[in-house]
Amino acid sequence: MKMIDAVFFDLYGTLIRIHTDEENLDRVWKPLSYLYGYYGASYTPQTLREAYRRQIEKQEAVAREASGKQCVEVQFELVFQALFTEKGVGKVSNETLRQVGMMLRACSTDESELYPGALELLDALRGAGKRVFLLSNAQRLFTEPEMRRLGLWNRFDKIFISSDQGIKKPDPDYFRLAIQAAGVGPERCLMVGNSPSDDIAPARSLGIHTCFLNTDDLAVRPEWDLYCSGADYAALLRELLL
């Protein structure tokens, strides 16, 4: 794979080790119900969690019908606003919606840290003349602050976040956005990810080379061009640069 010009990275499970739990009523939905209550939107932790799930399902259904696609992504800001609207609260500020999103993320996150060597990997690739892109299923609302906190935000030539695009992996059109931005054919691109279904299989279907980072120690192994047991960035660099 020496003739690779552009490298596409997944984010969570590939560059960031993360564990979240949005189910916990006391840790997540109780403080969020208090926050909504401060603005006059009265929920119990249970009813807020249920309304949140319902709104996501509703808005995804609308997006699928409008786009004709199955792999859609809705912006959580619209979900959070709808939860205010359900309780008769009018339009709240973008800053308030941002705070709701960041509180949800902070309260539900057990761990969010870089895999060792992630920054050095990106710097080495760009230093060698490779173009580096992020292709993530995520919400900009909290993903951008997370990336900035970890020093990732300015280390890519271009960042694709699914909430900005309205579609997500494994939709091939999401990968085509990155190919177009790279300005080279798929045979000159490499997708690095930890999900066989979201990262590896769809990339291979488009002729993109693949590197499977098995950070979850999965027993199921997809077809790949390069396999790494865990976040073995040294092996990836050897393949691309040496």
Stockholm file with secondary structure:
# STOCKHOLM 1.0

chainA/1-242         MKMIDAVFFDLYGTLIRIHTDEENLDRVWKPLSYLYGYYGASYTPQTLREAYRRQIEKQEAVAREASGKQCVEVQFELVFQALFTEKGVGKVSNETLRQVGMMLRACSTDESELYPGALELLDALRGAGKRVFLLSNAQRLFTEPEMRRLGLWNRFDKIFISSDQGIKKPDPDYFRLAIQAAGVGPERCLMVGNSPSDDIAPARSLGIHTCFLNTDDLAVRPEWDLYCSGADYAALLRELLL
#=GR chainA/1-242 SS CTTCCEEEECCBTTTEEEEECCCCIIIIIHHHHHHHHHTTCCCCHHHHHHHHHHHHHHHHHHHHHHHCCSSBCCCHHHHHHHHHHHTTCCCCCHHHHHHHHHHHHHHHEEEEEECTTHHHHHHHHHHTTCEEEEEECSCHHHHHHHHHHHTCGGGCSEEEEHHHHSBCTTCHHHHHHHHHHHTSCGGGEEEEESCIIIIIHHHHHTTCEEEEECTTCCSCCCCCSEEESSSCHHHHHHHHHC
#=GC SS_cons         CTTCCEEEECCBTTTEEEEECCCCIIIIIHHHHHHHHHTTCCCCHHHHHHHHHHHHHHHHHHHHHHHCCSSBCCCHHHHHHHHHHHTTCCCCCHHHHHHHHHHHHHHHEEEEEECTTHHHHHHHHHHTTCEEEEEECSCHHHHHHHHHHHTCGGGCSEEEEHHHHSBCTTCHHHHHHHHHHHTSCGGGEEEEESCIIIIIHHHHHTTCEEEEECTTCCSCCCCCSEEESSSCHHHHHHHHHC
//
